[in-house]
């Protein structure tokens, strides 16, 4: 959402909600419906912007810009809090490397 202007972000969320509503039986039978919804949303945003992000970038976005807690991000992503912490560390390390003009690993 933070990669789109406000109005486009609202459209992206509405689109995601419409997809979930249209495929409700599929959504609720997934192992983690929240992770499924997040996947739909990030896929739509990527299609709109012509860019894609890594799990680390998505995690950093939800933590740094949306101010979600690590536990909340873990629920949203369908993963464990330890994995979220690792993704945040990777994103931070890559951001520092970019700031210093070093290639990411």
C-alpha positions, 0 to 999 in steps of 0.5 A, spaced: 500 500 500 505 504 501 508 504 494 501 506 491 498 513 492 492 514 497 487 513 492 490 507 488 491 504 495 484 504 496 482 501 490 487 495 491 484 494 498 477 494 495 480 489 489 483 485 494 476 484 498 472 483 492 477 477 490 476 474 497 468 475 497 468 472 490 472 466 492 470 466 499 470 458 500 477 458 497 479 463 502 476 460 508 479 453 507 486 456 506 491 454 512 492 461 513 486 466 510 490 472 512 496 470 508 492 468 502 489 475 502 496 478 503 498 474 497 492 477 493 494 484 495 501 484 494 500 481 487 495 486 485 500 492 487 505 488 484 501 488 477 499 495 478 506 498 479 510 493 475 515 491 480 515 486 485 518 485 492 521 480 496 518 477 503 523 481 506 521 488 503 514 486 504 515 485 512 519 491 512 514 495 509 509 493 514 513 494 520 516 500 518 510 504 515 504 500 517 507 500 524 504 492 525 507 488 530 512 482 529 506 478 531 501 481 527 506 481 521 507 473 522 499 472 522 498 476 516 504 472 512 502 466 515 509 465 518 512 465 525 515 471 529 522 468 528 521 468 521 519 475 521 525 478 525 529 474 520 526 478 514 527 484 518 534 483 519 535 481 512 531 488 510 535 492 514 542 489 512 540 490 505 538 497 506 545 499 510 549 496 504 545 500 499 546 506 503 553 505 503 553 503 495 555 496 496 551 490 492 546 486 496 547 479 497 
